[in-house]
Amino acid sequence: MTTQNEFRIEIVFDKRDDGRFHIHSASVPGLHLAGIDLDALRADVEPVVKDLLWFNKKIIVDSVRWIPSLDDIVDKLKAPAGTETFVVKVKDAA
């Protein structure tokens, strides 16, 4: 279910064979987070998405609804290597 000011972006979470993670998105220009500490990347991804949407598109983000939850995404990434794309619903401040 989407609300009136909510829109969809796709964020790709890559788990590389060398154990590093890469978070990027064609929907959010400039989003490139990478490293081996998944918990640090998890803490950074939402504020970075909000900042980039503001700086690139002048969209003030009120809240981010992760589908599935960001915790579920992190749990899945801790499993064997692979790439997952997740939908994120972003609500702008009307």
Order of alpha helices (4+ residues) and beta strands (2+ residues): beta-beta-beta-alpha-beta-alpha-beta
